[in-house]
Amino acid sequence: MERPRAAIIGLAGPTLTAAEVALLRATPPLGIILFARNIQEPAQLRALTASIRELLGEQAPILVDQEGGRVARLRPPHWPAFPPAASFEGGPAAAAEANAALLGLTCRQEGIDVVCAPVLDLRLPGAHGIIGDRAFAAEPAEVARLGRAFVEGLQAAGCIPVLKHVPGHGRALADSHLELPRVTASRRDLAEDCGPFRALAGSGAWAMTAHILYPEFDPVLPATLSPTVIAQVIRGAIGFGGVLVSDDLCMQALKGAPGRLARQAIQAGCDLVLHCNGEIGEAAELLAECPALAEPARQRLELARARMQHRRRPLDPAALDAARSGQAAA
């Protein structure tokens, strides 16, 4: 198989179509991200993840947004419900860790090994509700404390976490799914937003960029497309050396053809790009233009997997459920 493109793409439905199989063979992405449209019940999901790895290789990452609360692709009745991050504010870190470990086991048993969580954005008054209870708290130290526990729980279960949304979505007054937010905060305030990401920079998690314009950092380009933000803030001030993946290039915060956006994000310093809508024509265009996975990115991927394997351990689901249920805040 040729070297994969530096991309994670979405699929149209619960099984691979013939056109998707042909695309994955011709111009393979590194991996796949799954959404509710791809998920029906456990046997179907396991068959889908197995078919993806048959085409892309056993190490191909399969991602899902499974934070708990509002953002969960695996849901009852086939999978348990998980509480939002805000439920753990002020409580023991052990409760957040147990919850994340249970969540990770749920994903891992279905063949999913990369969980797009935790959210490390601050939950700030007056901000747009797109973050809200997806965030642990307003205080950077509390977000870092609980975020670390969540990361360690996912890794213990055999999943790689993805920190969202670096360098911080918490002050945004708009939803980046619908438009480009402009955060005009001071550097001092933005440094607070960066705090949880800085605290977890060496955790072995991936991180996902924010589609946000920060005039204090770059007056022209949003973080995902900004060499300045990625080099000076994310890699520099925050010190994040792990796998950096863009948020979904299909979101309306960004304008332009998928292939051009993919090239721009990779050139800016992202290791990988996300294209999530499952439209095969767009995905084919993106994969045709997206660069191959670079060697530094490959090394970062291996380090993240090694860190997860080092922290993975046998887990007792009943004990985890008792710890989570007994300690999570109401």
N, C-alpha and C positions, 0 to 999 in steps of 0.2 A: 504494500500500500504506500502511496506517496505521502509525503509529509503533510499533516493536516493543516488546513487554514486556521488562522488565529481567531476562530469564531465559535460561538455556541448558538445554535438556531432552534427555533420552535418547529413543531409538527402540526399537521392539520387536524388529526383526529386520533382515535384510540388504537389504530393499527397503522403501520407504515403502508403507504400507497406504493404502487409500482413506480410512479414518478419520483417519489422520495427515495426509494431504494436506489434508483438509477443515479440520482443526484448525489447521494451519500457515497456511492462508489466512484463517481467521476471526479468530484471535488469535495473530499471529505472535510467536514468541520472537525474541530477538536472534540466537541460533544453536543449534547442536546439538553434543552430545558423543557420541562413538562408543565402543562397547565390543566385546568379543570376539564377542558375539551379532550384531553388525552387520557383521562382517568375515569374508569367506570367502577371496577371492583378488583379485588386483589389478584385473581388469576389472570385477568386481562392485563393488568399493569405489569405483573411479572413477565408475561409473555412479551409485552412491548419492550421492557428494559432489556430482556435477553436478546431480542431481535436487533436492538440498537447496537449492543456490544458485539453481536455476531458480525455486524458490518464494520463498526468503527474500532473494534479491539476491546479487550477486557479492561484496559486502563482508561477507556473513554469516560470522561466525567458526565454524569447525568444529574442535572440540577432541578431543584424545585423551590418555589417560594413557600416555605412552611414555617411562618413565624409563630403562629397561634393567633387566636382572636380573629379579626377580620381577614387576615391574610393567611389562608390555609387552602391548599389544593386537595389534600387528602382529608376527607371529612366523614362524619357519621353518615350512614350507619355502618360503613365498612371499616372506618378508622376512628380512633378516639378524638374528641375535641380537646384542644389545648388552649389555655388562657392567654390573653394578651400580655405583653411585656410589663405593662403598667401594673398588673396584678401583684408583682413581686417587689414593688417599691417599698423600701423600709424593712423588708423581711430578710430572713437569713439567706445568704448566698446559696446555701445547700439546697434550698427549695427550687431556686432558678436552675441550678445545675441538674437536679433530679428531673425536673420538667424537660430540660433540653435533652437529657440522655434518653428519656422515654420517647420524645419526639424523634430523636435520631434513630433509635431502634425501629420505630414505625416506618421511617423512610428506608432504612437500610434493608429491612426484610423484603422490600418490594424492588430492590435493585437500584435505589437512588443513593448516591454517595456524596453529593454536594448540596447543602441546605443553605439557601439565601437568607440567612439570619445570623446574628442578631442585628437589630437596628440600634446603632449607637448615636443617632441624632438626639438632640435635647428636646424635651417636651415643653415648649415655651408658650406662655400666654399670648394670645393675639395672633399666633401663627395659623397658617392654613391647616385644616383638619386632616389632611392627607397623612400626616404622621400621627398626631394624637396619641392614643393608647398603644400604638406600636412601639413607642419609646418607653424606656424604663422610668425616666425621671427628668427633672429640669436641671439638676445639679450634675456637673461633669463627673465628679468623684463617684456619685451613686451609679451613674450610667456605666462607668468603667468597672465598678465592683460587680454589678450584676451581669454586665456584658461578658466579663472574664469568666464568670461562672457558667454562663450559657455556652460560650465557646468550648470550655473544658468538658461540659456535658455532651455536646455534639461529638467532640473528638473521642470521648470515651466510648461512644456508641458506634464509632467507625465512620463518621461523616466529617467532611471538611466544611467548616462554617464560612460564610461570606459576610463581612462587616458592611453595613449600609449606613449612610451614603456619604462617603468621604469627599470633601472635608467637612460636611455637615449640612443637612437639609432642614434643621429645626427652626431656623428663622424665616423660612420661605413663606411668603404671603400668597403664593399661587401653587397649583398642582402641576408638577412638571410633566405629568401625563398629557396635559391639555395646553400648556404654554410654558415659555421659558421664564422661570422666576428670576428676579433680580434682588440679590441680598446686599443692601447698602450698609451693612454694619461696619463698625470700626474694626481695625486689626485686633484690638484688645478683645472685643467680643468674639471675633472669629477665632482667636486663639483659644477661647473657652470651648467653642464648638469642636475644635480639633482635639481637645484634651482626651476624650475617651479613645479616639483612634490612636493617639500617641501612646496611651497606656497599653493598648493591645497590638501595637505595631509588630512586636516580635512573637505573637501568639501562634503563628502557623496558619492563621486563617487567610483566605482571600479577602479582598476589599472591592466594593462596587462604587464607582464614581457617581457624583451628583450631577444631573443636568441643570446646573445653576450658574448664573453669571454673578461673580463676585468682583465688583469694580475695584476694590482695594487690592485684589490679586491680579486681575486681568480685566481691563475695561471693555474688551472686545469679544473674547471667546468664553463660553461656558467651560466648567472644569473638565468635562469629558474630552473636550477638543483642544484644551489649552496646554501647550508645552510648558508654559510658565507655572501654572497651578500644579501640574503633575511633578515637574522637576523640583520646584522651589518649595512647594507646600506639602504635597503628599509624600514624595520621596525625601524631601529635604527637612522642613520643619517638623513634620509628623514623624519622619524616619521610617515610613512603611517600606519594607523591602520585599514583600510577598507578591503574590499574583494579583494584578490589578485588572479588573474586568469593567467594561463600561456598563452603565445602565442600558436599558433597552433602546436601541437606535430607532425603533418605530414610534417612540413617544413624541408628542407634538412640540416638546421643548426644542427639538432639533429639526432643522429644515434641510432637505436635500435628498439626493438619491442614496439608497442604502450602501452601494459600493463606495461612493465618494466619502460618505460619513465613516465607513469602516476604515478606509485608508487614513483619513484625517485623525481618527481616534488612535490608531496604532502609531502613526507618526508622532502624535502628541505624547506618547509614552504608555498607553494602555497595552497590557499584554494580550488581552482578549477583548472581543466585542460580543455583545448580545443582540440577536435579532429574533424577536419573540412571536410575531403575529401568525406564523405558520403558513404564510402565503408563499407558495413554492417559487413563483416567478421572482419575487423580491429576494428570496433566499438564494436562488441561483445567481442572480445578479451580484449580490453581496459576495458570495463565495468565489465567483469568477474574478473579482477585483481585490478581495481581501488578501493581504500578504500571508505567506506560510508562517506557522508558528516559529518564532525566533528562538535561538539557542538560550539566551538568558531567561526567556519565558518558560522554556522547557525545564530548565534547572529550578526555577521557582516552583513550578508545578510538582516536581519531584520532592522538593523540600517540604512543601505543604502536606503531601501524602505521607512522607516519612514522619513528620511531626504527629500527624493523626495516628499512624500505626504505633508510634511510641507511647501514645496516651491511651490507645484503645485497651479495654479490659473487659473481662466477663462481668455482666450486669444482671441483677435480679429485678425483673420488671415489677414484681409485687412490692419489693422494698422501695424501689424508686417511686412508685405510685403513692405509697404511704408517706414518704418524705415530702413529695410534692403537695399532696392533698392536705397533709397536716400542717404545713408551714406556709403555703401560699396565702397572701392576704386576700380578704374577701373582695 
